């Protein structure tokens, strides 16, 4: 979600997105599991449900922190990492 700017993210439960989660976690991930986690993140005020099937990061600081961390990690990897 933060990779996409943190606001108005759709297709959280699409087949392609579930495949991405599965690759990232190294195991099969189902929509019911993502729904449970999304609900927990909304209840914790980390995510906001902006509409039916549309989610966003509640605090812009969280999205910015993620982006900064991703940039640092990319820099640390250097140009020779694959």
C-alpha positions as CSV (number, residue, x, y, z in Angstrom):
1,X,0.0,0.0,0.0
2,X,2.8,2.4,0.9
3,X,4.5,1.5,-2.4
4,X,1.5,3.0,-4.2
5,X,1.5,6.3,-2.4
6,X,-0.6,5.2,0.5
7,X,-3.9,6.6,-0.6
8,X,-6.8,5.3,-2.6
9,X,-5.3,1.8,-3.1
10,X,-7.7,-0.7,-4.8
11,X,-7.5,-4.4,-5.6
12,X,-6.2,-5.4,-2.2
13,X,-7.8,-8.7,-2.7
14,X,-7.3,-9.3,-6.4
15,X,-5.8,-12.5,-7.7
16,X,-2.7,-10.7,-8.9
17,X,-2.2,-9.0,-5.5
18,X,-2.8,-12.3,-3.6
19,X,0.0,-13.8,-5.8
20,X,2.3,-10.9,-4.8
21,X,1.6,-11.5,-1.1
22,X,2.2,-15.2,-1.6
23,X,5.6,-14.6,-3.3
24,X,6.6,-12.1,-0.6
25,X,5.7,-14.4,2.2
26,X,6.8,-17.7,0.6
27,X,3.4,-19.3,1.1
28,X,-0.1,-19.3,-0.3
29,X,-2.2,-16.3,1.0
30,X,-5.9,-16.2,0.7
31,X,-8.3,-13.2,0.5
32,X,-9.9,-14.1,3.9
33,X,-6.4,-13.7,5.5
34,X,-5.9,-10.3,3.9
35,X,-9.4,-9.2,5.0
36,X,-8.6,-10.1,8.6
37,X,-5.3,-8.2,8.5
38,X,-6.9,-5.2,6.8
39,X,-9.6,-5.1,9.4
40,X,-7.0,-5.2,12.2
41,X,-5.0,-2.4,10.6
42,X,-8.2,-0.3,10.2
43,X,-9.1,-1.0,13.9
44,X,-5.5,0.1,14.9
45,X,-5.9,3.3,12.9
46,X,-3.0,2.4,10.6
47,X,-5.2,2.0,7.5
48,X,-8.4,3.9,6.6
49,X,-11.2,2.4,4.5
50,X,-11.7,5.2,2.0
51,X,-14.6,3.4,0.2
52,X,-15.8,0.0,-0.8
53,X,-12.5,-1.9,-1.5
54,X,-10.4,1.3,-1.3
55,X,-7.9,1.6,1.5
56,X,-5.3,4.3,2.4
57,X,-2.7,4.8,5.1
58,X,-4.2,6.8,7.9
59,X,-1.1,8.8,8.8
60,X,1.0,10.3,5.9
61,X,4.0,10.0,8.2
62,X,3.7,6.2,8.0
63,X,3.8,6.3,4.1
64,X,6.7,8.7,4.2
65,X,8.7,6.6,6.7
66,X,8.1,3.5,4.5
67,X,9.3,5.4,1.4
68,X,12.4,6.7,3.2
69,X,13.3,3.2,4.4
70,X,12.8,1.7,1.0
71,X,15.1,4.3,-0.5
72,X,17.8,3.7,2.1
73,X,17.6,-0.1,1.5
74,X,17.8,0.5,-2.3
75,X,20.9,2.7,-1.8
76,X,22.5,0.1,0.5
77,X,22.0,-2.7,-2.1
78,X,24.2,-0.7,-4.5
79,X,24.3,-1.0,-8.3
80,X,25.8,-4.5,-8.3
81,X,23.1,-6.4,-6.4
82,X,20.6,-8.4,-8.4
